[in-house]
């Protein structure tokens, strides 16, 4: 599968401040999460990808072309920026129609598309007659997402798209994004809500201080992190017995017996070797296990590991 | 339509051209401007004045026809004026370029100058709808992520400002010229009045280009909706206030006023001094009337300060360009 976005020794300065510092990476088609604290360079990277900023040095290509000053390429990219970014005096339909025409859609089909998109982002029809300035943050967010989808982009870039949405709205947007990805749209999504990114994206790109700290799918990244120890929480009827048995087998790096009854937290030395022996060790211990959960597979955990 | 049932399909149709997309930006901007009630009112005043001007040209045409109702009416009102028009009528036979051409050139100079402040006002009212609101809402980021560059965006906005000026300035001027000459007693009036139209077009179009760029600069100066019109009107008022003071102290300071600079260009374009001289030499009664015009005024009409005006406007355009580069041009 050829890479969708390729960056080579890409840098961007703002005066003496470094937005991106000589980064090289590639992003495959599909859903990709962009993770990093404030000031990490996420917005700079997004702005370069969407043709808003020119790289200071190095190069970045999307679908094999540089986005800077390249309207034919921008026609294939949808962008939903952070913040409100909607004109208060316009109604959603007229704004989307204008944007559709600006994107090169024909006048005879733009109204139908604008209506379909507003339905798709679940903006209730009774609000279509209001001006955007009267909308709640969540409604504006939906319209903003709609404008990004209006011209059927091949790549959708979303900067904090869940901001301002209620839990139901977040779920709906997440579902829409999954469907779009399933339909062949590549999506790059930046969010500080890591749990949501984790559920949505298999591939991630971790940025900090303008540098790429990790990129690829979550499993690969975990495999690349040195001293990564798998943490598991086990619910069972005899935690002490199970802990002793696992410790004696030499597969544990450590364990805790939390105050909650019937729970055991373990850190394993080598995840592959542990899972190979796990069934035999469990049978030998005679302990009944009710649940087994990984505590270290979260995106937050990866993020913590690579940024510290 | 139930949620999440729309199947995604990549766009396969033909895209419209870049010029079409630029037109969309201009058109959307113009319709946004026309939502301003004050602009609609100014437009009405401008177009009503065009009707008045056309009516005036009709009346003037009638005066050049022997035994017309207008002639009898003027004769009853003022016998001196009657002799003035008799001279003009005789000139119509032998020198129509003076009786029609020169008269309309002078009239259209004054009409352009009359419409100028109305256009300044109209432009001031539409400044927020040009760039200010897009900067305030940050919607400019979304526009530039579409299949247009920031240059295309600026070009579209330029056309919006140009469109506003066309509706309040050049449109009424051209309409008045056309209707006025259409109602003239003779089709040859169109031909004899062509120079007046040409001067109006040269002055109008060049002024509109300059004003549109300046308006874009002021509109991009701030992202607060009230700040940009305030800046525009303050600049205009300051220019008006400075002119009489600067006339006797620092004459070059008058070029701070964009209105003054444009008037100098108008004088140079319409060559009003030359026209007055022609009228003075050809029609003795007119020459007597012009004797009462102060010498300073005549000198100002004969020798407009074109170089200073062009330099002043060039500096204003440069400032507007720098603001646009700083605030709107992509990094």
Interface residues (C-beta under 8 A of the other chain):
Chain A: X50 X51 X52 X53 X54 X69 X71 X72 X74 X75 X77 X78 X79 X81 X83 X84 X85 X86 X87 X88 X89 X90 X98 X99 X101 X102 X103 X104 X105 X106 X109 X116 X119 X120 X122 X144 X147 X151 X152 X154 X172 X175 X176 X179 X180 X183 X184 X185
Chain B: X1 X3 X4 X6 X7 X8 X9 X10 X11 X13 X14 X15 X16 X18 X20 X21 X24 X25 X28 X32 X35 X133 X134 X137 X138 X139 X141 X142 X143 X144 X145 X146 X147 X148 X149 X152 X330 X331
